[in-house]
Amino acid sequence: MTDHSTNRLKDSASPYLRSASHQPIDWHEWGETAFERAKSEDKPILLDIGAVWCHWCHVIDRESYENAEIAKIINEHFVPVKVDRDERPDVDSRYQSAISAISGQGGWPLTGFLLPDGKPFFGGTYFPPEDQMGRPGFRRVLLAVAESYRNRRAELERAANSLSEAVTQAEGFAGARAEFDLGAVDAQIQSITQLFDSRNGGFGRAPKFPHASAIDLLLERYQQTKENSLLAMVEATLEKMARGGVCDQLAGGFHRYSVDERWLVPHFEKMSYDNSELLRNYLHAWQVTQNSLLREKAESIIGWVNEVLSDRENGGFYASQDADYSLDDDGDYFTWTLDEVRAVLTPEESRVIELYYDVETHGEMHHNPAKNVLWVARGFHEIGQILERDPDDIRTIKLRAEKKMLEARLRRPTPFVDKTRYVAWNAMFVSAFLEASHSLNIPSIEEQCRAFALKTIDCMLGEAWSEERGFAHRIGGPALEGSLDDQVFSVLALLDAYEASLDSRYFAAAQKTMDLTVARYGDGDNGGFFDRPSDAAPMGGLEVRRKPFQDSPTPGANSVAAIALIRLHAFTGEQRYRDFAQKTLEAFAGVAPQYGLFAATYGLAATLFMRPPIQVVVTGNSNDPAAQALEAAAHRVYRFGKSVLRFMPGTAPAALAGALKETLPHLPADKPIAVVCSGQTCVPPTSDPARLTAYLEDGAVGVVAF
């Protein structure tokens, strides 16, 4: 065994693994060394999968992995392996599926017990050190598993082989292929509607997670049908989240999820992928509703990201901010006692904050009942009536008090920020920032978002992309093979960058990456894509050919791939892109309806397939007010998959196909014009922003024949 004060995780690139370098556990990183040792010593593998932002991962570290007696049991009977789920999503996804089948639940920390070949036979999530809360103690579990491995090996091997086969069937979506039918989207809308919480917003019961793709699917269906109930679900959900404790009311951005139905008490970690997709939700809903609260929350996400989650010098978005600053707290950085509020503010300011955010002697946090989560309990008018003050005065006092509270909070010990720049999550934020760059009507924010998004995509291309393999998994650090997510989210980001800049190198990189993805990840026989390339190095353990479909926690990569293919077909007219998009949709058509809310990205892809992307080209000089008005109108309307291209007289976009390509040469050159096309159909060109808006609201064209 290594010296526990400097175990072999000390040099890991992962901050999560490095945080365990002091533990008295003989940890290995995932790899052949661990498997070879398990086989040579004939020991089972103890697999711990977690993340640096995960509260309960820190708890099991402190309670068990730093416990000398438990460490002795582990080192004697097991080969321990620790995995960062952000760094190795391929490992995490397979063992989540397997352990969920065993225990009925997944999540982090994930605790698995594997045969030396990596096949799991038992596991769970968090185990307390001793029996408590209805859970068996970790010490007892470890000894029981070790005893079973010694004395019931054949039984364990049969269970492991059976489980491995079941995971292979489930994760490969065997039998899911069916004829594509847009009715699957109707079933998903019905499922989402049935799960909607009309009282609190959101979907389902506690714990409540944001479901960004479902919100966009409801918005796009509303734009098609004008069913007010669909928009009401979106607006209620986003408003409740915006006013809840799940939103960081002082600094901006959203925590990962709420432990209650009312969005009041969150798990306090803040994830890049949640905030990028919620930014898009709030932008889209602002476009549809012009509700100022939704725009304010979009701005607050951008503000927090700029301050905390971005590499301003080099480009790129960081992975996450932890919930806690030590093992002894649970969100203490983000929460407030009444005394803490009063120590920072004047009596007048404190009284307004107490009423606005429901700050009381007894707060919402169970581990520290004096701590309050900030959530909006009252509006300015109600507080004005209570205090006999003008509502505008209340607003001014509240803003002044919040500034003081944020300054005071910044002086507290600060939760760790994981500065790893994962490619897929960076691509998601590039797309979100580029949407912000034309949606907010705030020139300074819009230009900053555009510039930083393009700086980031340049960084991704320069540091994480190759002509032979496409995108790696992270920017900088030791090389990690890219996943399907890294490729397909990057294709969308590159297309968005092309639309924003008309720089043809972005389009060329998007097309090259998609071609590599089809060749290296695609299932040419049955449709869809695997999460690892066909020529990837052996993973060890569960060698499952997995097709990611569910939106968990990020949009399902196969659905994202279909969207990328459809958009490329709209630009190039190359039928091979549309054909593979169809095969991908068909690969999951048999199961998409029952996934409902949890595969809403599939609904967006299916909608885009049957209603091809709307493309808008606006002509005119850059400083022409009429052209600027047309461009603003083109961006103002939310339609999923819409492209807006602005080009100057004498130039034309490099990538255009179909009716748009045929129409542009015939446009008048003496005045700004907007032309809207979808597939092989265009509506008459217009120089009237109101008419352009009407075209986009109506979708320009109907459903294509199939």
C-alpha positions in Angstrom: 0.0 0.0 0.0 1.0 3.6 -0.6 1.7 6.0 2.2 -1.8 7.3 3.0 -0.6 10.8 3.4 0.4 10.9 -0.2 -1.7 8.2 -1.9 -1.6 7.8 -5.7 -4.5 10.2 -6.3 -2.3 13.2 -5.3 -1.2 13.8 -8.9 -4.6 13.3 -10.6 -6.0 16.0 -12.9 -9.4 15.7 -11.2 -10.0 17.9 -8.2 -12.4 15.3 -6.8 -9.8 12.6 -6.9 -7.1 14.9 -5.5 -9.4 15.8 -2.6 -9.1 12.1 -1.5 -5.3 12.0 -1.7 -5.0 12.3 2.1 -7.3 9.4 2.8 -5.9 6.1 4.3 -7.4 4.2 1.3 -5.2 2.6 -1.3 -7.1 4.3 -4.1 -6.6 3.6 -7.8 -7.9 5.7 -10.6 -10.0 3.9 -13.2 -7.7 1.9 -15.5 -6.0 -1.4 -16.3 -3.7 -1.2 -13.3 -6.6 -1.6 -10.9 -8.2 -4.5 -12.8 -4.9 -6.3 -13.1 -4.3 -6.0 -9.4 -7.8 -7.2 -8.6 -7.2 -10.3 -10.8 -3.8 -11.0 -9.5 -4.8 -10.7 -5.8 -8.3 -12.2 -6.4 -10.1 -9.4 -4.7 -13.4 -7.6 -5.6 -13.2 -4.0 -6.6 -14.8 -1.3 -4.5 -15.9 1.4 -6.9 -16.7 4.9 -5.6 -18.1 7.4 -8.2 -18.7 11.0 -7.1 -17.9 14.6 -7.9 -16.2 17.5 -6.2 -19.5 19.4 -6.0 -21.4 16.5 -4.4 -22.3 17.1 -0.8 -23.0 13.4 0.1 -19.7 12.4 -1.5 -18.0 14.7 1.0 -20.0 13.1 3.8 -19.1 9.5 2.9 -15.5 10.6 2.5 -15.4 12.1 6.0 -17.4 9.4 7.7 -16.0 6.3 6.1 -13.0 6.8 3.8 -11.2 8.9 6.4 -12.0 6.3 9.1 -8.9 4.2 9.9 -10.9 1.1 10.8 -13.1 1.2 7.7 -10.0 1.9 5.6 -8.3 -1.1 7.0 -11.2 -3.3 6.0 -11.3 -1.8 2.5 -7.5 -2.2 1.9 -7.5 -5.8 3.2 -10.4 -7.1 1.2 -10.8 -4.9 -1.8 -9.1 -3.0 -4.6 -10.5 0.5 -4.2 -11.1 2.6 -7.3 -12.3 6.2 -7.3 -13.9 7.9 -10.3 -14.9 11.5 -11.0 -18.2 11.3 -12.8 -17.6 14.6 -14.6 -14.3 13.4 -16.0 -15.5 9.9 -16.9 -19.2 10.1 -17.8 -18.8 6.8 -19.7 -17.9 4.9 -16.6 -20.5 6.7 -14.5 -23.4 6.1 -16.9 -22.9 2.4 -17.1 -22.5 1.8 -13.4 -25.5 4.1 -12.6 -27.6 1.8 -14.8 -26.3 -1.3 -13.2 -26.5 -0.2 -9.6 -30.0 1.3 -10.1 -31.1 -2.1 -11.3 -29.8 -3.6 -8.1 -30.8 -1.0 -5.5 -33.7 0.8 -7.2 -31.9 4.1 -7.1 -28.9 6.0 -8.5 -27.0 9.1 -7.8 -23.8 10.1 -6.1 -21.9 8.9 -4.3 -22.3 5.7 -6.2 -20.9 2.7 -4.4 -20.4 -0.4 -6.4 -18.9 -3.8 -5.8 -17.4 -5.5 -8.8 -15.8 -8.7 -9.8 -12.1 -8.4 -10.9 -13.2 -8.1 -14.5 -15.4 -5.0 -13.6 -18.8 -6.6 -13.7 -20.9 -5.3 -10.8 -22.7 -7.7 -8.4 -23.9 -5.4 -5.6 -24.0 -1.7 -4.8 -25.9 1.4 -3.7 -25.5 5.1 -3.2 -24.6 6.6 0.2 -23.9 4.1 3.1 -23.6 5.5 6.6 -20.6 4.2 8.6 -23.0 2.3 11.0 -26.6 1.2 10.6 -28.9 4.3 10.6 -31.8 5.9 8.7 -32.9 2.5 7.5 -29.6 1.9 5.7 -27.1 -0.8 6.5 -23.8 0.5 7.8 -20.9 0.6 5.5 -18.7 -1.4 7.8 -21.3 -4.2 7.9 -21.8 -4.0 4.1 -18.0 -4.3 3.4 -17.6 -7.4 5.6 -20.7 -9.1 4.2 -19.6 -8.5 0.6 -16.1 -9.7 1.4 -17.5 -12.9 3.0 -19.9 -13.5 0.0 -17.0 -13.1 -2.4 -15.0 -15.7 -0.6 -17.8 -18.2 0.0 -20.4 -17.6 -2.7 -18.3 -16.7 -5.7 -20.3 -18.8 -8.3 -23.6 -17.1 -7.2 -22.1 -13.7 -7.5 -20.7 -14.4 -10.9 -24.1 -15.6 -12.1 -25.7 -12.4 -10.8 -23.0 -10.2 -12.3 -23.3 -11.9 -15.8 -27.0 -11.6 -15.7 -26.9 -7.9 -14.7 -24.3 -7.2 -17.4 -26.5 -8.7 -20.0 -29.5 -6.7 -18.8 -27.5 -3.4 -18.9 -26.3 -4.2 -22.4 -29.9 -4.7 -23.5 -31.2 -1.6 -21.8 -28.4 0.8 -22.6 -28.2 -0.3 -26.2 -32.0 0.2 -26.6 -32.5 -3.2 -28.2 -36.0 -3.5 -29.5 -36.6 0.3 -29.3 -36.6 0.8 -33.1 -39.9 1.7 -34.7 -41.4 3.7 -37.5 -41.1 7.3 -36.8 -44.3 9.0 -35.9 -44.8 12.6 -34.8 -47.5 11.2 -32.4 -44.7 10.5 -30.0 -44.4 14.2 -29.4 -48.1 14.4 -28.6 -47.6 11.6 -26.0 -44.7 13.5 -24.5 -46.6 16.8 -24.3 -49.4 14.8 -22.5 -46.9 13.3 -20.1 -45.3 16.7 -19.3 -48.8 18.2 -18.8 -49.9 15.4 -16.4 -46.7 15.8 -14.3 -47.1 19.6 -14.1 -47.4 21.0 -10.6 -50.0 23.7 -11.0 -49.5 25.0 -7.5 -45.7 25.3 -7.4 -44.6 25.1 -11.0 -42.2 22.4 -12.3 -42.9 18.8 -12.9 -43.5 15.9 -10.4 -43.0 16.0 -6.7 -39.9 16.6 -4.5 -37.1 16.5 -5.2 -37.6 18.9 -8.1 -35.1 19.3 -10.9 -35.2 21.8 -13.8 -36.3 20.1 -17.0 -35.0 22.6 -19.6 -35.8 20.6 -22.7 -39.4 20.1 -21.6 -39.8 23.8 -21.1 -38.5 24.5 -24.6 -40.7 21.8 -26.0 -43.8 23.4 -24.4 -42.7 26.8 -25.7 -42.3 25.5 -29.3 -45.6 23.7 -29.2 -47.2 26.9 -27.9 -45.8 28.8 -30.8 -47.4 26.3 -33.1 -50.8 26.0 -31.5 -51.2 29.1 -29.2 -52.6 26.9 -26.5 -52.5 29.2 -23.5 -52.2 26.3 -21.0 -48.8 25.4 -22.5 -47.4 28.9 -22.0 -48.9 29.1 -18.5 -47.0 26.0 -17.5 -43.7 27.5 -18.8 -44.3 30.9 -17.2 -45.4 29.5 -13.8 -42.4 27.2 -13.6 -39.8 29.8 -14.5 -41.4 32.4 -12.2 -41.5 30.0 -9.3 -37.9 28.9 -9.8 -36.9 32.6 -10.2 -38.4 33.5 -6.8 -37.4 30.3 -5.0 -34.3 29.4 -3.0 -33.2 27.3 -5.9 -32.2 30.6 -7.5 -29.2 32.4 -5.9 -31.0 35.7 -5.2 -27.9 37.7 -4.5 -25.3 36.6 -7.1 -27.5 35.0 -9.8 -27.5 31.5 -11.3 -29.3 28.4 -10.1 -28.5 25.6 -7.7 -28.8 22.1 -9.0 -32.2 21.1 -7.6 -34.7 21.7 -4.8 -35.3 19.2 -2.1 -38.9 20.3 -1.7 -41.9 20.9 -4.0 -41.9 24.7 -3.6 -38.3 25.3 -5.0 -37.4 26.8 -1.5 -34.4 24.7 -0.2 -31.9 23.6 -2.8 -28.9 21.4 -2.9 -26.5 24.3 -3.3 -24.0 23.2 -5.9 -24.3 25.2 -9.1 -23.6 23.3 -12.4 -22.5 24.7 -15.7 -24.9 22.5 -17.7 -27.9 23.6 -15.6 -27.2 27.3 -15.9 -26.5 27.2 -19.6 -29.8 25.5 -20.4 -31.8 27.6 -17.9 -30.3 30.7 -19.5 -31.8 29.6 -22.8 -35.1 28.8 -21.1 -35.3 32.3 -19.6 -34.3 33.9 -22.9 -36.8 31.9 -24.9 -39.6 32.6 -22.5 -38.7 36.3 -22.4 -39.0 36.4 -26.2 -42.4 34.8 -26.1 -43.9 36.7 -23.0 -41.9 39.9 -22.6 -42.1 39.2 -18.9 -39.4 41.4 -17.4 -38.7 39.0 -14.5 -37.6 36.3 -17.0 -35.2 38.7 -18.6 -33.8 39.8 -15.2 -33.1 36.2 -14.3 -31.4 35.6 -17.7 -29.2 38.6 -17.0 -28.4 37.4 -13.5 -27.2 34.0 -14.8 -24.9 35.9 -17.2 -23.6 38.1 -14.4 -22.8 35.2 -12.1 -21.1 33.2 -14.9 -19.0 36.2 -15.8 -17.9 36.6 -12.2 -17.5 33.0 -11.1 -17.7 30.4 -13.9 -15.6 31.8 -16.8 -12.0 32.0 -17.7 -11.9 35.6 -18.8 -8.3 35.5 -20.0 -8.3 32.3 -22.1 -11.9 31.7 -22.9 -14.0 28.8 -21.6 -16.5 28.1 -18.9 -15.7 26.3 -15.6 -17.5 23.1 -14.6 -19.2 23.9 -11.3 -19.3 25.6 -7.9 -19.4 23.5 -4.8 -22.3 23.6 -2.3 -20.0 23.8 0.7 -16.7 25.3 1.7 -15.9 22.6 4.3 -17.1 19.2 5.4 -19.0 20.7 8.3 -21.5 22.9 6.5 -24.4 22.5 4.1 -24.9 25.6 2.1 -23.8 28.0 4.9 -22.1 30.3 2.3 -25.4 30.9 0.6 -27.7 31.1 3.7 -28.3 33.7 6.4 -29.2 34.0 10.0 -31.4 36.9 11.1 -28.4 38.2 13.1 -26.1 38.0 10.1 -28.6 40.1 8.0 -28.9 42.7 10.8 -25.2 42.9 11.2 -24.7 44.0 7.6 -27.7 46.3 7.1 -29.3 49.3 8.6 -32.6 48.6 10.5 -34.6 50.0 7.6 -32.8 47.8 5.1 -33.0 44.8 7.3 -36.7 45.1 7.8 -37.3 45.2 4.0 -35.0 42.2 3.4 -36.7 40.3 6.3 -40.1 40.8 4.7 -39.0 40.3 1.1 -37.0 37.1 1.7 -38.8 35.7 4.7 -35.8 36.0 7.0 -36.8 34.9 10.5 -35.2 33.6 13.7 -36.0 30.1 12.6 -35.0 29.4 9.0 -35.3 26.5 6.6 -32.0 24.6 7.1 -32.4 21.4 9.2 -28.7 21.2 10.1 -28.7 24.8 11.4 -32.2 26.0 12.1 -31.2 29.6 12.4 -30.1 29.7 8.7 -32.5 31.1 6.2 -32.6 30.4 2.5 -33.4 33.6 0.6 -36.6 33.2 -1.4 -39.1 35.8 -2.5 -42.0 35.8 0.0 -43.6 39.2 -0.7 -43.7 41.8 -3.4 -42.9 45.5 -3.3 -46.5 46.6 -3.1 -47.3 44.3 -0.1 -44.2 45.4 1.8 -45.0 49.0 1.0 -48.4 48.5 2.6 -46.9 46.9 5.7 -44.3 49.6 6.1 -46.5 52.4 4.7 -43.9 53.3 2.1 -44.0 53.7 -1.7 -43.3 50.5 -3.6 -40.6 52.2 -5.6 -38.8 53.1 -2.3 -39.0 49.5 -1.2 -37.4 48.4 -4.4 -34.6 50.9 -4.0 -33.9 49.9 -0.4 -34.0 46.2 -1.4 -31.4 46.7 -4.2 -29.1 48.7 -1.9 -29.4 46.0 0.8 -28.7 43.2 -1.6 -25.5 44.8 -2.7 -24.3 45.1 0.9 -25.3 41.4 1.6 -23.4 40.2 -1.5 -20.3 42.2 -0.5 -20.5 40.6 2.9 -21.0 37.1 1.5 -18.0 37.5 -0.7 -15.9 37.9 2.4 -17.0 34.5 3.7 -15.0 31.3 3.0 -16.0 30.5 -0.6 -17.1 27.2 -2.0 -14.6 25.6 -4.4 -15.0 26.3 -8.1 -13.9 23.4 -10.3 -12.1 25.2 -13.1 -12.0 22.2 -15.4 -13.4 23.2 -18.8 -15.4 20.2 -20.2 -16.0 20.5 -23.9 -19.7 19.6 -24.0 -20.6 21.9 -21.2 -18.5 24.7 -22.8 -20.4 24.1 -26.1 -23.7 24.4 -24.3 -22.7 27.7 -22.9 -21.4 29.0 -26.2 -24.8 28.4 -27.7 -26.6 30.0 -24.7 -24.3 33.1 -24.7 -24.8 33.5 -28.5 -28.6 33.4 -28.0 -28.2 36.0 -25.2 -26.2 38.1 -27.7 -29.3 38.8 -29.8 -32.2 38.4 -27.3 -31.8 40.9 -24.5 -31.9 44.3 -26.2 -29.0 45.4 -23.9 -26.1 46.2 -26.3 -23.3 46.0 -23.7 -24.4 42.6 -22.5 -25.1 41.3 -25.9 -21.7 42.3 -27.3 -19.9 40.9 -24.3 -21.7 37.6 -24.6 -21.0 37.3 -28.3 -17.3 38.1 -27.9 -16.8 35.6 -25.1 -18.7 32.9 -26.8 -16.6 33.2 -29.9 -13.4 33.4 -27.8 -14.5 30.1 -26.2 -15.3 28.3 -29.4 -11.9 29.4 -30.7 -10.3 28.0 -27.6 -12.1 24.7 -28.1 -11.0 24.4 -31.7 -7.4 25.4 -30.8 -7.0 23.2 -27.7 -9.4 20.3 -27.9 -10.1 19.5 -31.5 -8.3 17.4 -34.1 -9.0 16.5 -37.8 -8.8 12.8 -37.0 -10.8 12.4 -33.8 -13.0 15.5 -33.4 -13.3 17.0 -29.9 -11.6 15.7 -26.7 -13.5 15.7 -23.5 -11.8 18.7 -21.9 -9.9 21.8 -22.7 -6.4 21.6 -21.3 -4.9 19.0 -18.9 -4.1 15.4 -19.7 -5.9 14.2 -22.8 -9.3 12.5 -22.4 -11.1 10.8 -25.3 -14.2 12.8 -26.3 -17.7 11.4 -25.9 -20.7 11.7 -28.1 -21.9 14.6 -26.0 -18.6 16.5 -26.7 -19.1 16.1 -30.5 -22.7 16.9 -30.9 -23.0 19.8 -28.6 -19.9 21.2 -30.2 -21.5 20.9 -33.7 -24.5 23.0 -32.5 -22.1 25.5 -31.0 -20.1 25.8 -34.2 -23.3 26.3 -36.2 -24.4 29.0 -33.8 -21.0 30.6 -34.1 -21.2 30.5 -37.9 -24.7 32.1 -37.8 -23.4 34.9 -35.5 -20.2 35.6 -37.5 -20.6 34.1 -41.0 -17.0 32.8 -40.5 -16.9 29.8 -42.8 -14.3 28.0 -40.7 -16.9 27.4 -38.0 -19.2 25.9 -40.5 -16.4 23.7 -42.0 -15.5 22.5 -38.5 -19.1 21.7 -37.7 -19.5 19.7 -40.9 -16.2 17.9 -40.3 -17.1 17.1 -36.7 -20.5 15.7 -37.7 -19.0 13.6 -40.4 -16.5 12.2 -37.9 -19.3 11.5 -35.4 -21.4 9.6 -37.9 -18.3 7.5 -38.9 -16.9 6.9 -35.4 -20.0 6.9 -33.1 -22.8 6.1 -35.5 -24.7 2.8 -35.7 -25.0 2.4 -39.5 -27.2 -0.7 -39.2 -29.7 0.2 -36.6 -29.5 4.0 -36.4 -28.5 6.2 -33.6 -25.1 6.8 -31.9 -23.0 5.2 -29.2 -21.5 7.3 -26.5 -18.0 6.1 -27.2 -16.3 5.9 -30.6 -15.9 2.5 -32.3 -12.1 2.8 -32.1 -11.9 3.9 -28.4 -9.5 2.1 -26.1 -11.1 -0.7 -24.1 -12.9 0.7 -21.1 -12.6 -2.2 -18.8 -15.5 -3.3 -16.7 -18.9 -3.0 -18.4 -18.0 -3.1 -22.0 -21.5 -2.0 -23.0 -22.3 -0.3 -26.4 -24.4 2.4 -24.9 -26.8 4.8 -26.8 -27.5 7.8 -24.6 -31.1 8.8 -25.0 -32.6 10.1 -21.7 -32.2 13.8 -20.7 -30.2 13.0 -17.5 -28.9 15.4 -16.5 -28.0 17.0 -19.8 -30.1 16.8 -23.1 -29.9 13.2 -24.5 -27.0 13.0 -26.9 -28.8 11.0 -29.6 -31.6 13.6 -29.8 -29.0 16.4 -29.9 -27.2 14.5 -32.7 -30.5 14.4 -34.6 -31.0 18.1 -34.2 -27.4 18.8 -35.4 -28.0 16.6 -38.5 -31.3 18.3 -39.3 -29.7 21.7 -39.1 -26.8 20.6 -41.3 -29.2 19.3 -43.8 -31.0 22.7 -43.8 -27.7 24.4 -44.6 -26.2 22.0 -47.1 -29.1 20.2 -48.7 -27.1 17.0 -48.3 -29.6 14.2 -48.0 -27.3 12.0 -46.0 -27.7 14.2 -43.0 -31.5 14.0 -43.1 -31.4 10.3 -43.7 -29.2 9.6 -40.6 -31.4 12.0 -38.6 -34.4 9.9 -39.6 -32.6 6.6 -38.7 -31.7 8.1 -35.3 -35.2 9.1 -34.5 -36.5 5.7 -35.6 -33.9 4.0 -33.3 -35.8 5.3 -30.3 -39.3 5.8 -31.7 -40.7 2.7 -29.9 -39.8 4.0 -26.5 -39.9 7.8 -26.8 -43.6 8.1 -25.7 -43.1 6.3 -22.4 -40.0 8.4 -21.6 -42.1 11.5 -21.8 -40.7 14.3 -19.7 -37.3 12.6 -19.5 -36.7 12.6 -23.2 -38.1 16.0 -24.2 -35.1 16.7 -26.4 -36.3 13.8 -28.6 -39.6 15.8 -28.9 -37.7 18.9 -30.0 -35.7 16.8 -32.6 -38.8 15.1 -33.9 -40.6 18.5 -34.2 -37.6 20.0 -36.1 -37.5 17.0 -38.4 -41.2 17.3 -39.4 -41.1 21.2 -39.4 -37.7 21.9 -40.9 -35.6 24.7 -39.4 -36.8 28.2 -40.2 -34.0 30.1 -41.9 -34.0 33.9 -42.2 -31.5 36.0 -44.2 -31.5 39.7 -43.7 -29.7 41.9 -46.3 -28.5 45.5 -45.9 -25.6 47.6 -44.7 -24.4 47.2 -41.1 -25.4 50.8 -40.2 -28.7 50.8 -42.0 -31.6 51.3 -39.5 -34.1 49.5 -41.7 -31.8 46.4 -41.9 -31.2 46.6 -38.1 -34.9 46.6 -37.5 -35.4 43.6 -39.7 -32.6 41.8 -37.9 -34.0 42.6 -34.5 -37.4 41.3 -35.6 -35.9 38.1 -36.9 -34.3 37.5 -33.5 -37.2 38.6 -31.4 -39.4 35.5 -32.1 -38.6 32.2 -30.4 -38.7 29.3 -32.8 -36.7 26.2 -32.0 -33.9 25.6 -34.5 -34.3 29.0 -36.2 -31.3 30.4 -38.0 -30.8 34.1 -38.7 -28.0 35.1 -41.1 -27.1 38.7 -41.8 -25.1 39.6 -44.8 -24.0 42.8 -46.5 -24.5 43.8 -50.1 -22.2 41.9 -52.4 -21.6 39.0 -50.0 -23.5 35.8 -49.3 -23.3 33.1 -46.6 -21.1 30.2 -47.6 -23.6 27.5 -46.6 -27.0 27.8 -48.0 -29.2 25.2 -49.8 -32.6 24.6 -51.2 -35.1 27.4 -51.7 -33.1 30.0 -49.9 -30.1 29.5 -52.2 -32.4 29.9 -55.2 -34.2 32.9 -53.8 -31.3 35.1 -52.7 -29.9 36.0 -56.1 -33.2 37.5 -57.1 -33.6 39.9 -54.2 -33.5 43.6 -54.9 -30.1 45.0 -54.0 -31.2 48.6 -53.4 -33.0 48.1 -50.0 -32.8 45.9 -46.9 -34.9 42.7 -47.4 -35.6 39.7 -45.2 -36.4 36.3 -46.7 -37.8 33.4 -44.7 -37.6 29.8 -45.9 -38.0 26.3 -44.5 -37.1 23.3 -46.5 -38.0 23.9 -50.1 -40.5 26.7 -49.3 -40.1 30.4 -48.9 -42.6 33.1 -48.1 -42.4 36.4 -50.1 -39.5 38.6 -49.2 -40.4 41.6 -47.0 -38.9 44.8 -45.8 -41.5 45.2 -43.1 -40.4 44.1 -39.6 -44.0 43.5 -38.5 -44.7 41.2 -41.4 -41.4 39.3 -40.7 -42.5 38.8 -37.2 -45.8 37.5 -38.4 -44.1 35.0 -40.7 -42.0 33.7 -37.8 -44.9 33.5 -35.4 -46.8 31.4 -38.0 -43.8 29.2 -38.6 -43.5 30.3 -42.2 -44.5 26.8 -43.5 -46.4 23.8 -42.4 -45.4 20.2 -41.6 -43.5 18.5 -44.4 -44.7 15.3 -46.1 -43.2 12.2 -44.7 
